Amino acid sequence: MTMRLPAIMKTTAARLSALYLLLFGACAVLLVIYMTSISVRIIAAQNQETIQEEARNLARAYERGGIPRLVRVVEQRARQPGANLYLIADPNGRILSGNVESLQPGVLELEGWTQRPFAYERYGDNGLGQRAPAPETARGRLAHTAMALVIRLPNRMILLVGRDLGEPERFRRVVQRALILALAFMGIGAFVIWFFVGRAALRRIDSISAASQRIMGGDLSGRLPVSAAGDEFDRLSDNLNAMLTRISALNEGLKQVSDNIAHDLKTPLTRLRQRAESALAGSKDKAALREALEAAIAESDQLIRTFNAILMISRLEAGYSAESTDRIDLAGIIADVAELYEPVAEERGVALKTRIAGPQTVTANRELVAQALSNVVDNAIKYCAGHATAPAVSIALEKTEGEVRIVIADNGPGIPAGDRKRATERFVRLEASRSQPGSGLGLSLARAVMTFHRGRLELADADPGLKVAMIFPAAGAAS
């Protein structure tokens, strides 16, 4: 079963929301681990620096006064509040001085930094206020952990300077709890925001889904809902609504073309068939047969021109055409068209005049503009002749702010205001034009050409007659 677009959007939104929450949780856990570990590393580095500085001071005391002075300095510093760990032991590891009562076995056997934190018990932790012999105590029974630097003196005595790790551990736990608490509040806030914002988004998707189902059910006039928020959903709905409007217009145009072809092309096709039958059933005179064939060819040529015009209009209205555009001068096109139709106008007794203020440049396709202008001028001459005592057609080139206009005016019968919009549709021929030859595609093609060039075709009253304006955006003007 094919899944519709809104259902896909809803499923995708739910999956993305779950994925974002999962990523947020993973990032939160990694942040806690990273911040905790980096805090421990920073404190460990500070502890090492402090121990090294203290060891240098004790080494200087030993150099100035030997073991007696070193013992006095150690005893003095060991009694200070919050003191570091100090220990002086004999070569056998028996504690002689300092504030350490007992150590994890093996600590004094090596020299340098202890490989890992070790367990110890500080002097006075037993509550008696006096030093007890250092027992062989398991690490689990000792109260504290520390890191230390073990130094062997020249007389084989052992000096240990260390620092308790209880404070860094407490700091690590404080940082960890603070981060967990902060991230928990952030997670709760993110969940609340997701709950309300996500539900609102899903409601919007549901409304789009309902509207799309109505449209797919056959209601092509329906449109997707647009709120006043102006968010991504509104922009998506606006674009889809514009697409639906375009599709509806193309479908309507296709329907009109189908209907018009069925009605307006039936007559010439029937006439073509009747001529062929008459030629076959009539005399065998070669001249008559030739005349019938020539008439059939002329009728076929007219049908081909009609179909070519239909294809051209469809391509232009769909926005697709192989024609390229360039900067062209409309004054030259008007002069060429006027020269082409001057003999036709003279033959029909129509005065053809041009009024060109000067060269006007636009970005367009020369052949398409010339064809559209020719259609309008041909219509003006055709309908003007015989409807006025002094029939006349004028072609003017005008420039207004941001626009260039080609205005074709005649003093013929004109088109009533209520029929002007319909007159630009395909195959539409008003009652006044039924007696004139044509297919009803001239103004429709002109309108399609103007739409292709992001311009417009306007019909107005010339008092008397009809005024047709082909309006182009001026070169450099915003389209």
ROGU-792640 format. One record per residue (C-alpha): residue in three letters; x, y, z. Coordinates in steps of 0.25 Angstrom, whole numbers, plus 2048, in hexadecimal, padded with zeros to 3 digits. Layout:
N
ALAXYZ;...
# end
This chain:
479
MET800800800;THR80680D7FC;MET808817808;ARG803825805;LEU80C831807;PRO806837814;ALA80782981A;ILE816828816;MET81883681C;LYS811832829;THR81982582A;THR82682C827;ALA823837831;ALA82182D83C;ARG82E825839;LEU836832838;SER830836846;ALA83482984C;LEU842829845;TYR84483784A;LEU841833859;LEU84A827858;LEU855830852;PHE85383A85D;GLY85382F868;ALA860829862;CYS867837861;ALA86283A870;VAL86982D875;LEU87683086D;LEU87683E872;VAL875839881;ILE88082F87F;TYR889839877;MET887844881;THR88983B88D;SER896835887;ILE89C842883;SER899848891;VAL8A083C897;ARG8AC83D88E;ILE8AD84C891;ILE8AD84A8A0;ALA8B783E89F;ALA8C0847897;GLN8BF8528A2;ASN8C28488AC;GLN8CE8438A6;GLU8D38518A4;THR8D18548B3;ILE8D88478B7;GLN8E484A8AE;GLU8E58588B4;GLU8E48538C2;ALA8EE8488BF;ARG8F88538BA;ASN8F685B8C7;LEU8F984F8D0;ALA90584B8C7;ARG90B8598CA;ALA9088578D9;TYR91084A8D9;GLU91B8508D1;ARG91C85B8DC;GLY91B8538E8;GLY91B8448E5;ILE91183A8EC;PRO90F8428F9;ARG90A84F8F1;LEU9028478E7;VAL8FB8408F3;ARG8F884D8FA;VAL8F28538ED;VAL8EA8478EA;GLU8E48478F8;GLN8E18558F8;ARG8DA8548EA;ALA8D38478EE;ARG8CC84E8FA;GLN8C68598F1;PRO8B78598EE;GLY8B48528E1;ALA8C284E8DF;ASN8C88458D4;LEU8CD8378D7;TYR8DB8378DD;LEU8E282A8E1;ILE8F18278E4;ALA8F48188E5;ASP9018108E8;PRO9068078DD;ASN8FD7FC8E1;GLY8F18048E0;ARG8EE8078EF;ILE8E78148F0;LEU8F081E8F8;SER8E982B8F7;GLY8DD8328F0;ASN8CE8328F0;VAL8CC8248E9;GLU8C98198F3;SER8C880D8E9;LEU8C980B8DA;GLN8C58018D0;PRO8D07F68CF;GLY8DA7F88C4;VAL8D98078C3;LEU8E780A8C9;GLU8EE7FF8C1;LEU8EF8078B4;GLU8F48158B1;GLY8ED8218AA;TRP8DF8238A7;THR8D58188AC;GLN8CF8118A0;ARG8C18128A6;PRO8BA8188B2;PHE8BD8108BE;ALA8B680E8CB;TYR8BB8148D8;GLU8B68188E6;ARG8BA8268EC;TYR8C08278FA;GLY8B582A904;ASP8AA8238FC;ASN8A9818907;GLY8A4823911;LEU8B082191B;GLY8B882C916;GLN8C5824916;ARG8CC81C90C;ALA8CA80D90B;PRO8D3803904;ALA8D08018F6;PRO8C97F48F4;GLU8C87EC8E8;THR8BA7F18E4;ALA8B27EE8D8;ARG8AF7F98CF;GLY8A07F88D1;ARG8A27FB8E0;LEU8A98088DE;ALA8A28158DF;HIS8A881D8D4;THR8AE81D8C6;ALA8BA8268C1;MET8C48288B7;ALA8D382A8BB;LEU8E182C8B6;VAL8EB8238BD;ILE8F98288BE;ARG9058208C3;LEU90F8288CB;PRO91E8268CA;ASN91F81F8D7;ARG9148158D2;MET90981C8DA;ILE8FC81D8D3;LEU8F482A8D2;LEU8E682A8CD;VAL8DE8368C9;GLY8CF8348C5;ARG8C283A8C4;ASP8B48358C8;LEU8AB8328BD;GLY89E8338C5;GLU89D8428C1;PRO89E83F8B2;GLU8958348B3;ARG88B83D8BA;PHE88D8478B0;ARG88B83D8A5;ARG87E8388AB;VAL8798478AD;VAL87C84A89E;GLN87583D89A;ARG86983F8A2;ALA86884E89D;LEU86984988F;ILE85F83E890;LEU855848897;ALA85785288C;LEU856848881;ALA84A842888;PHE843850888;MET84785287A;GLY842844876;ILE83484787D;GLY834855876;ALA83784E869;PHE82C84486B;VAL82284E86F;ILE825856862;TRP82584A859;PHE81884685F;PHE81185385D;VAL818857850;GLY81884984A;ARG80984784D;ALA807855846;ALA80F85183A;LEU808843839;ARG7FA84A83A;ARG7FF85382E;ILE803846827;ASP7F584082A;SER7EE84C824;ILE7F784C818;SER7F483D816;ALA7E583F817;ALA7E584A80D;SER7EE842803;GLN7E4836805;ARG7D983F801;ILE7E18447F5;MET7E58367F1;GLY7D68327F2;GLY7D383B7E6;ASP7D18497ED;LEU7DC8507E4;SER7D785E7E9;GLY7DC85A7F8;ARG7E88607FD;LEU7F285D809;PRO7EF865815;VAL7F8871818;SER7F9877826;ALA7FE885829;ALA80B87F82F;GLY813880823;ASP81C874826;GLU82186981E;PHE81486281D;ASP80D86F818;ARG81887080E;LEU81686280A;SER807863809;ASP809870800;ASN8128697F7;LEU80985D7F6;ASN7FD8667F4;ALA80386D7E9;MET8078607E2;LEU7F885C7E4;THR7F38697DE;ARG7FD8677D2;ILE7F98587D0;SER7EA85C7D1;ALA7EC8677C6;LEU7F385D7BD;ASN7E88537BF;GLU7DE85D7BC;GLY7E68617B0;LEU7E78537AB;LYS7D88517AD;GLN7D585D7A5;VAL7DF85979A;SER7D984B799;ASP7CB851798;ASN7CE85C78E;ILE7D6852785;ALA7CA849786;HIS7C0855782;ASP7C985E779;LEU7D1854771;LYS7C684B76E;THR7C1854764;PRO7CD85675B;LEU7D084775C;THR7C2844758;ARG7C384E74C;LEU7D1848748;ARG7CA83A748;GLN7BE83F740;ARG7C7845735;ALA7CF838734;GLU7C2831732;SER7BD83B728;ALA7CA83A720;LEU7C982B720;ALA7BA82A71C;GLY7BB836712;SER7C0837704;LYS7CE831701;ASP7D283F6FB;LYS7E08416FF;ALA7DE850701;ALA7D384D70B;LEU7DB843712;ARG7E784C713;GLU7DE857719;ALA7D884D723;LEU7E6849727;GLU7EB857729;ALA7DF85B731;ALA7E284E73A;ILE7F085273B;ALA7EC86073F;GLU7E385B749;SER7EE85274F;ASP7F885D750;GLN7EE865758;LEU7EC859761;ILE7FB857763;ARG7FC866766;THR7F1865770;PHE7F8859777;ASN805860777;ALA7FF86C77D;ILE7F9863788;LEU80685D78B;MET80D86A78C;ILE802870795;SER80386379E;ARG81286479F;LEU8138737A2;GLU8088727AD;ALA80F8667B3;GLY81B86F7B4;TYR8238657AB;SER82986A79E;ALA835867796;GLU835876792;SER84187E797;THR84088C79C;ASP849898799;ARG8498A779A;ILE8418AC78E;ASP83C8B9789;LEU82C8BA788;ALA82D8C677E;GLY8338BD773;ILE8298B2775;ILE81E8BC774;ALA8248C1767;ASP8258B4761;VAL8178AF764;ALA8118BC75F;GLU8198BB752;LEU8148AC751;TYR8058B0753;GLU8058BD74B;PRO8018B773E;VAL7F68AF745;ALA7F18BB74C;GLU7F18C373F;GLU7EA8B8737;ARG7DF8B9742;GLY7DE8C8742;VAL7E48C9750;ALA7EE8D4754;LEU7F98CE75C;LYS8018D8764;THR80D8D676E;ARG8118DF779;ILE81F8DC77F;ALA8258E5789;GLY8338DF787;PRO83A8D1789;GLN8358CA796;THR83D8BD79A;VAL8378B27A1;THR83C8A37A4;ALA83389A79C;ASN833891790;ARG832898783;GLU82A88E77B;LEU82088C786;VAL81D89B788;ALA81D89D779;GLN813891777;ALA80A897783;LEU80A8A577D;SER80789F76F;ASN7FB898775;VAL7F58A477C;VAL7F88AD76F;ASP7F18A3766;ASN7E58A376F;ALA7E48B2770;ILE7E58B3760;LYS7DB8A875E;TYR7D08AD768;CYS7D28BB765;ALA7D08BB756;GLY7C28BD752;HIS7BE8C2760;ALA7C28D075F;THR7C18DB754;ALA7D08DD756;PRO7D58D175C;ALA7E38D3762;VAL7ED8CB76B;SER7F88D1773;ILE8048CB779;ALA80B8D3784;LEU8178D078D;GLU8168D679B;LYS81F8D67A7;THR81A8D87B5;GLU8218D67C2;GLY8268C87C2;GLU81E8C37B6;VAL81E8C47A7;ARG8118C379F;ILE80E8C0791;VAL7FF8C678F;ILE7F78C1783;ALA7EA8C9781;ASP7E08C8777;ASN7D28CF774;GLY7CA8C2771;PRO7BF8BC779;GLY7C78B9785;ILE7C48AF790;PRO7BA8B179B;ALA7C18B27A9;GLY7BA8A57AE;ASP7C089D7A3;ARG7CE8A27A3;LYS7D48987AC;ARG7CD88D7A5;ALA7D2892797;THR7E188E79B;GLU7DD87F79E;ARG7E0875794;PHE7D6872788;VAL7CD87D78E;ARG7C6885782;LEU7BC88F786;GLU7AF89177E;ALA7B489D777;SER7C0895771;ARG7B888876C;SER7B888E75E;GLN7C789075E;PRO7D188575B;GLY7DA880766;SER7DB876771;GLY7DA87F77E;LEU7E887D782;GLY7EE88B77F;LEU7EC89278C;SER7EE885794;LEU7FC88378D;ALA7FF892790;ARG7FB89079F;ALA8048847A0;VAL81088B79A;MET80E8977A4;THR80D88D7B0;PHE81A8867AB;HIS8218937AB;ARG81B8977B9;GLY8138A27B3;ARG8048A37B1;LEU7FA8A57A6;GLU7EF8AF7A9;LEU7E28B27A0;ALA7DB8C07A2;ASP7D18C979B;ALA7D78D2790;ASP7CA8DA78F;PRO7C78D5784;GLY7CE8C8782;LEU7D78BF78A;LYS7E58C3790;VAL7EE8B7793;ALA7FA8BA79B;MET8068B079C;ILE80D8B47A8;PHE81C8B07AB;PRO8248B27B7;ALA82F8BC7B4;ALA83D8B77B3;GLY8438B67C1;ALA8368B77C8;ALA8328AD7D2;SER82A8A27CC;
# end
